[in-house]
Amino acid sequence: MYPWLRRPYTMPATVITGGAGYVGSHTVMALIEQGISNNEIVVIDNLSNAYCEQGDDKPTSLKRIEEMTGRTIRFFNIDLNDEPELCRVFSAFDVQCVIHFAALKAVGESVTKPLEYYEANVAGTISLLGVMRRFGVTKLVYSSSCTVYGEPRKLPIDEGHPTGDGLTSPYGKTKFFCEEIMKDVCISDKSWKIISLRYFNPVGAHSSGRIGEDPSGIPNNLMPYIAQVAVGRLSEVLVFGNDYNTPDGTGVRDYIHVEDLADGHVKAIRLFDQPGFSGFHAVNLGTGTGYSVLQMIAAFESASGRPIPHRIVARRAGDIAENYADVSLSHRLLGWRAVRTLEDMCRDTWRWQKQNPEGFKTTHKTKKN
Ligand SMILES: NC(=O)c1ccc[n+]([C@@H]2O[C@H](COP(=O)([O-])OP(=O)(O)OC[C@H]3O[C@@H](n4cnc5c(N)ncnc54)[C@H](O)[C@@H]3O)[C@@H](O)[C@H]2O)c1
């Protein structure tokens, strides 16, 4: 399928699983823009949640990055559970480190399809770790989530907060299980270096407006939902509950601009080069500030100049009132902090949505999967 793989290839490479998706593509962009290295960028993605035009050899997100940067991205349409194919990629490059985004991520869907989630997220991660071990690759940045904390016992949430307690969705459990597996791998072999980045709520898009979040179907998250109401694809935002113990009664979350998040991955990779750095480290990536649903709607109305119709409905089962990060460890360990504001998040989301009302898909093209 990839004939050039048969020739020996000694170029150092960074492997990015799920790199065609939302956070992955912005991280690919950040790695190139910040000239992290001359490494080949090797993306592995099964296109289960990334758009690829019929007849194209790589997903549209990556093609647009190539257009913007002039760099070539090596792309492989491979499932993480396909170990022989993973091995072929690892044997073709001198892989230095892996950033592992690939996963299914819809919390609600995970309740109805638990086996699919455990297979993609947990078995897929075990498959990847096994191949990495076989090829002596021991540096990994992992996409985790604040979901691992469950209901917060105190705010802001720091990395010492217990994880795994009372998790209600299979999705959250997959992130927790993967972290536990990675901790054990690091205990078993001191040469491993794993940084698990616990994202709070990624929003926004690249400032070019050419890449952004492209949910298939009805968005599961607030910001893309608001954006689709603003552009006229959806009629109104449903606000689930206004009787929480928060300033305006609606749920409060820590939203982080996806470009800040991507920068956090670049900083994490740099940490691998520090002498003495080893083992498993979990680090929150958030801003440390929470905004309510009504504040988000108001900020988006101001960024877009359009009214966002919304309606208060009953609380959703399992939702919590407030959630925001203690970000002091990310400052200390990574030397990173979020610099983009709520206005930046809304402006960049709006630019992406306005320029791409149907996401990456254009009217005459169809989705591959
Ligand atoms: N976006 C968020 O709100 C959020 C929050 C916390 C954590 N995360 C985590 O960050 C990571 C990236 O999230 P995202 O928002 O970019 O999601 P995304 O769906 O946009 O990207 C994930 C990519 O992985 C690919 N993929 C899925 N299963 C795969 C498999 N078995 N083999 C190969 N490729 C596969 C998909 O095609 C997609 O391109 C995920 O691990 C997610 O759980 C996301």
The ligand as an SDF file (V2000), in Angstrom:
LIG
                    3D

 44 48  0  0  0  0  0  0  0  0999 V2000
  -11.7550   17.8030   22.2090 N   0  0  0  0  0  0  0  0  0  0  0  0
  -12.0100   17.6680   23.4970 C   0  0  0  0  0  0  0  0  0  0  0  0
  -12.9430   18.2600   24.0350 O   0  0  0  0  0  0  0  0  0  0  0  0
  -11.1120   16.7830   24.3540 C   0  0  0  0  0  0  0  0  0  0  0  0
  -11.0850   16.9700   25.7490 C   0  0  0  0  0  0  0  0  0  0  0  0
  -10.2630   16.1440   26.5260 C   0  0  0  0  0  0  0  0  0  0  0  0
   -9.4930   15.1530   25.9210 C   0  0  0  0  0  0  0  0  0  0  0  0
   -9.5610   14.9850   24.5640 N   0  0  0  0  0  0  0  0  0  0  0  0
   -8.7720   13.9190   23.9410 C   0  0  0  0  0  0  0  0  0  0  0  0
   -7.9180   14.5030   22.9800 O   0  0  0  0  0  0  0  0  0  0  0  0
   -7.7200   13.5980   21.9040 C   0  0  0  0  0  0  0  0  0  0  0  0
   -8.0100   14.3010   20.6050 C   0  0  0  0  0  0  0  0  0  0  0  0
   -9.3340   14.8060   20.6390 O   0  0  0  0  0  0  0  0  0  0  0  0
   -9.9480   15.5820   19.4100 P   0  0  0  0  0  0  0  0  0  0  0  0
  -10.9480   16.5310   19.9590 O   0  0  0  0  0  0  0  0  0  0  0  0
   -8.8840   16.0750   18.5350 O   0  0  0  0  0  0  0  0  0  0  0  0
  -10.7380   14.3780   18.7150 O   0  0  0  0  0  0  0  0  0  0  0  0
  -10.8960   14.0650   17.1470 P   0  0  0  0  0  0  0  0  0  0  0  0
  -11.9760   13.0430   17.0390 O   0  0  0  0  0  0  0  0  0  0  0  0
  -11.0480   15.3160   16.3770 O   0  0  0  0  0  0  0  0  0  0  0  0
   -9.4840   13.4190   16.7890 O   0  0  0  0  0  0  0  0  0  0  0  0
   -9.1780   12.0780   17.0800 C   0  0  0  0  0  0  0  0  0  0  0  0
   -8.6170   11.4510   15.8060 C   0  0  0  0  0  0  0  0  0  0  0  0
   -8.2830   10.0950   16.0910 O   0  0  0  0  0  0  0  0  0  0  0  0
   -8.7040    9.2850   15.0050 C   0  0  0  0  0  0  0  0  0  0  0  0
   -8.9400    7.9410   15.5560 N   0  0  0  0  0  0  0  0  0  0  0  0
   -9.9270    7.5540   16.4130 C   0  0  0  0  0  0  0  0  0  0  0  0
   -9.7930    6.2420   16.7160 N   0  0  0  0  0  0  0  0  0  0  0  0
   -8.6930    5.7950   16.0570 C   0  0  0  0  0  0  0  0  0  0  0  0
   -8.0430    4.5300   15.9530 C   0  0  0  0  0  0  0  0  0  0  0  0
   -8.5050    3.4510   16.6040 N   0  0  0  0  0  0  0  0  0  0  0  0
   -6.9490    4.4260   15.1690 N   0  0  0  0  0  0  0  0  0  0  0  0
   -6.4660    5.4950   14.5030 C   0  0  0  0  0  0  0  0  0  0  0  0
   -7.0470    6.7230   14.5510 N   0  0  0  0  0  0  0  0  0  0  0  0
   -8.1520    6.8680   15.3100 C   0  0  0  0  0  0  0  0  0  0  0  0
   -9.9320    9.9530   14.4300 C   0  0  0  0  0  0  0  0  0  0  0  0
  -10.1610    9.6590   13.0780 O   0  0  0  0  0  0  0  0  0  0  0  0
   -9.6310   11.4470   14.6460 C   0  0  0  0  0  0  0  0  0  0  0  0
   -9.0250   12.0160   13.4980 O   0  0  0  0  0  0  0  0  0  0  0  0
   -8.6130   12.4000   22.1920 C   0  0  0  0  0  0  0  0  0  0  0  0
   -7.8260   11.3960   22.7840 O   0  0  0  0  0  0  0  0  0  0  0  0
   -9.6260   12.9420   23.1680 C   0  0  0  0  0  0  0  0  0  0  0  0
  -10.1300   11.9350   24.0020 O   0  0  0  0  0  0  0  0  0  0  0  0
  -10.3300   15.7920   23.7660 C   0  0  0  0  0  0  0  0  0  0  0  0
  1  2  1  0
  2  3  2  0
  2  4  1  0
  4  5  1  0
  4 44  2  0
  5  6  2  0
  6  7  1  0
  7  8  2  0
  8  9  1  0
  8 44  1  0
  9 10  1  0
  9 42  1  0
 10 11  1  0
 11 12  1  0
 11 40  1  0
 12 13  1  0
 13 14  1  0
 14 15  2  0
 14 16  1  0
 14 17  1  0
 17 18  1  0
 18 19  2  0
 18 20  1  0
 18 21  1  0
 21 22  1  0
 22 23  1  0
 23 24  1  0
 23 38  1  0
 24 25  1  0
 25 26  1  0
 25 36  1  0
 26 27  1  0
 26 35  1  0
 27 28  2  0
 28 29  1  0
 29 30  1  0
 29 35  2  0
 30 31  1  0
 30 32  2  0
 32 33  1  0
 33 34  2  0
 34 35  1  0
 36 37  1  0
 36 38  1  0
 38 39  1  0
 40 41  1  0
 40 42  1  0
 42 43  1  0
M  CHG  2   8   1  16  -1
M  END
$$$$
